[in-house]
């Protein structure tokens, strides 16, 4: 799929089985969005997701500060801060929610990786990786979570650990890469809402890939 050079975010559209929205360093769809109040949440958000009628946003606070996590249940008109005092001061690159949990993809030398929070405000790092880039809950399969990982921005080669998946809400993980995913410096991932075992993957420098994986409960799957 040709879409610029470096794809940063992906979102599947439930209105059409063939529609995927992507943002990249060479194109923008900013004019198609309507800003909600308070404006600073969506203007500065580093990540945004929706689950069960609620929106979740990650907002960076600047160098040396602590990113914050917000939620809205009225389509972005009002926002509530979910950030606990004990959350480390990392950068949040991705956010997803489902089955009662909020997941964060964070970048930090000491505390980076995939974090999971519950309704009680308890947060736990469930996968360590200082270059975590995105996380996505599969809405069709309870407990099925994808995560992607990038690389240091100043490396000449595009290396990284690619895509990982979990079938138990992040307690255990396995690699979801094969030879057809030719770039493992992966920025973003979006499950296909019309196929429980299919996923869209956006890479840094090698555009978008689409493949199928074995979803928990399926007898078999394949990557392509």
C-alpha positions, -999 to +999 in steps of 0.1 A: +000+000+000+015+033-010+010+061+016+039+085+020+071+072+036+067+072+073+032+062+087+026+074+122-010+065+131-037+042+118-074+040+124-099+015+108-133+028+099-164+007+108-185+024+081-165+006+053-148-027+052-122-013+028-114+020+045-084+028+066-072+062+078-035+068+082-013+098+090+022+102+077+051+127+076+042+136+041+004+142+043-022+155+068-059+153+073-061+179+101-088+199+083-112+170+084-113+170+122-136+191+145-119+203+177-136+197+210-133+215+244-110+218+263-089+223+231-055+215+247-065+178+251-069+171+214-044+197+201-016+183+222-026+146+224+001+122+214-024+093+212-062+089+211-086+059+212-122+050+217-138+021+235-173+014+247-185+049+241-156+066+258-126+084+244-091+081+259-062+105+252-026+107+262-012+143+266+026+150+269+036+176+294+069+187+279+106+178+285+111+163+320+074+163+328+049+135+332+025+126+304-011+124+315-041+101+306-076+116+301-110+102+293-143+116+280-177+100+280-195+128+260-176+128+227-149+151+239-169+179+254-155+173+289-124+154+300-114+137+333-078+131+343-070+094+350-033+099+358-023+084+391+005+100+411+028+070+408+028+068+370+065+073+358+075+104+338+076+087+304+065+097+269+032+081+258+032+071+221+001+050+220-031+043+240-059+017+236-087+005+258-110-025+261-123-052+285-120-029+315-084-019+309-064+010+294-031+002+277-002+026+271+028+023+248+055+044+264+091+054+256+117+057+284+151+042+290+141+029+324+103+025+324+094+022+287+072-005+274+035-015+275+016-004+307-019-015+317-043+003+340-076-007+355-107+012+368-092+013+403-063+034+390-037+005+394-010+006+367+014-022+359+042-025+332+033-058+313+061-056+287+094-039+290+108-022+258+122+014+257+110+019+221+073+009+224+054+028+198+017+017+198-008-007+214-042-018+201-069-039+217-087-063+193-124-054+199-136-087+184-115-109+208-115-103+245-079-102+259-063-100+224-038-071+223-013-060+197+018-039+204+045-024+181+081-014+187+104+010+169+140+019+171+163+048+182+155+077+158+192+083+150+200+048+138+209+046+101+192+012+096+155+005+103+157-021+130+132-030+158+113-058+173+082-053+151+048-065+163+039-086+193+006-099+204-010-112+236-040-134+241-044-129+278-046-091+282-009-086+282+002-112+308+022-131+281+034-120+247+046-136+214+062-122+183+037-116+154+063-111+127+071-132+096+093-127+065+066-107+047+068-079+072+100-065+057+103-035+081+104-042+119+106-005+128+068-003+134+050+029+144+013+018+146-011-011+145-049-013+139-070-045+140-094-049+111-129-046+126-144-068+099-119-097+103-110-108+139-076-122+128-065-094+104-044-064+113-030-032+096+006-023+104+022+011+097+060+012+095+087+039+097+099+042+061+082+012+044+045+022+043+015+000+054+012-038+056-019-059+060-019-094+073-038-121+091-028-137+124-042-165+146-067-148+170-072-166+203-098-192+198-091-197+161-078-230+148-052-214+126-042-182+109-016-169+085+005-138+078+006-123+043 
